[in-house]
């Protein structure tokens, strides 16, 4: 398997694009989705909300996350956005793991196995990033190329 090239250091353009994605996430419906995730998944008494059904109000939140992380995943995959910045800013793996049962069911329902594929790819890479980071001694700065 060919080795991936060393990541390029983030640029000001990467930072600007990340801030634009943050602005997108701050929009009303996406902000509601993030707040819903935090209270539902990260709360001390997080209930089991699955399955999230198509006719439930929360289904809109699922799609907001798909839109946001599908965009991020696509930009990172094609090296248009620095991967390290995205992983350091967003925990896509936690959101993916939370929404995975609903997204997998939706893939079957609409017969679209590629639904949210870049979101899934980004979450997998985010998990690998977190695992590598956990192996470094505390206080070790990120590797610079």
C-alpha atoms as one frame of an Amber mdcrd trajectory, in Angstrom:
protein
   0.000   0.000   0.000   1.508   3.384  -0.977   2.456   5.627   1.890   0.572
   8.892   2.169   2.630  12.028   1.626   3.576  13.978   4.739   0.887  16.503
   5.566   1.553  20.087   4.633   1.493  22.626   7.440  -1.763  24.572   7.707
  -2.003  27.819   5.790  -3.931  31.017   6.375  -6.316  29.799   3.663  -6.931
  26.616   5.688  -7.663  28.721   8.758 -10.047  30.934   6.790 -11.895  27.933
   5.391 -12.135  26.334   8.838 -13.584  29.566  10.216 -16.133  29.601   7.379
 -17.153  26.050   8.314 -17.460  27.175  11.929 -19.729  30.001  10.746 -21.824
  27.454   8.859 -22.051  25.367  12.028 -23.203  28.442  13.958 -26.239  28.907
  11.715 -29.515  28.364  13.475 -30.516  24.830  12.402 -26.966  23.468  12.572
 -26.445  25.091  15.978 -29.633  23.373  17.160 -28.257  20.066  15.850 -25.004
  20.559  17.762 -26.869  21.470  20.940 -29.127  18.424  20.477 -26.067  16.177
  20.092 -24.459  17.607  23.211 -27.527  17.150  25.386 -28.556  13.812  23.917
 -25.195  12.118  23.547 -22.890  13.898  25.953 -25.339  14.398  28.798 -24.854
  12.446  32.013 -28.124  10.615  31.474 -28.003  10.303  27.679 -31.088   8.399
  26.552 -31.012   5.884  23.733 -32.569   7.907  20.917 -32.170   5.313  18.195
 -33.704   4.791  15.838 -34.072   8.409  14.772 -37.046   8.102  12.444 -37.504
  10.047   9.212 -40.628  11.778  10.509 -39.048  12.912  13.784 -37.876  16.522
  14.204 -34.399  15.231  15.075 -34.008  13.735  11.603 -33.305  17.256  10.322
 -30.358  17.367  12.732 -28.981  14.155  11.264 -29.012  15.769   7.832 -27.407
  18.954   9.112 -24.510  16.886  10.450 -24.260  14.921   7.211 -24.073  18.168
   5.223 -21.442  19.704   7.502 -19.165  16.678   7.830 -19.618  15.528   4.249
 -18.324  18.935   3.173 -15.403  18.804   5.600 -14.547  15.243   4.569 -14.571
  16.118   0.890 -12.344  19.149   1.396  -9.886  17.183   3.533  -9.859  14.151
   1.226  -8.915  16.307  -1.750  -6.300  18.230   0.285  -8.217  21.496   0.065
  -8.401  21.815   3.848  -5.718  20.877   6.355  -6.648  17.598   8.015  -4.851
  18.334  11.283  -6.860  21.526  11.792 -10.149  19.735  11.231  -9.309  16.901
  13.618  -8.056  19.304  16.258 -11.253  21.393  16.016 -14.026  18.827  15.452
 -14.623  15.381  16.960 -16.306  13.913  13.922 -15.745  10.365  15.211 -18.072
  10.906  18.184 -20.814  12.400  16.036 -20.408   9.659  13.419 -20.580   6.917
  16.046 -23.717   8.475  17.496 -25.452   8.842  14.117 -24.107   5.689  12.457
 -27.205   3.494  13.090 -29.480   6.131  11.571 -27.205   6.821   8.599 -26.790
   3.108   7.851 -30.554   2.627   7.964 -31.031   5.655   5.708 -28.517   4.224
   3.203 -30.720   1.136   2.927 -33.983   3.094   2.862 -32.959   5.302  -0.042
 -30.695   2.698  -1.664 -27.653   4.950  -1.479 -24.637   3.136  -0.023 -22.488
   6.214  -0.609 -24.618   8.486   1.601 -22.285  10.302   4.001 -19.242   8.380
   2.765 -16.929  11.355   3.228 -18.330  11.917   6.728 -17.592   8.264   7.524
 -14.092   8.542   6.019 -13.390  11.705   8.027 -14.606  10.059  11.246 -12.353
   7.047  10.671  -9.379   9.349  10.078 -10.350  11.357  13.153 -10.271   8.183
  15.243  -6.823   7.290  13.882  -5.653  10.836  14.668  -7.006  10.602  18.228
  -5.346   7.215  18.726  -1.962   8.552  17.559  -2.340  11.595  19.750  -3.171
   9.468  22.800   0.130   7.595  22.343   2.215  10.795  22.585   3.503  11.911
  25.970   1.438  14.676  27.528   2.511  18.136  26.449   4.081  16.976  23.172
   3.326  19.597  20.516   1.887  18.461  17.171   4.422  17.307  14.609   5.476
  19.985  12.131   6.483  19.091   8.600
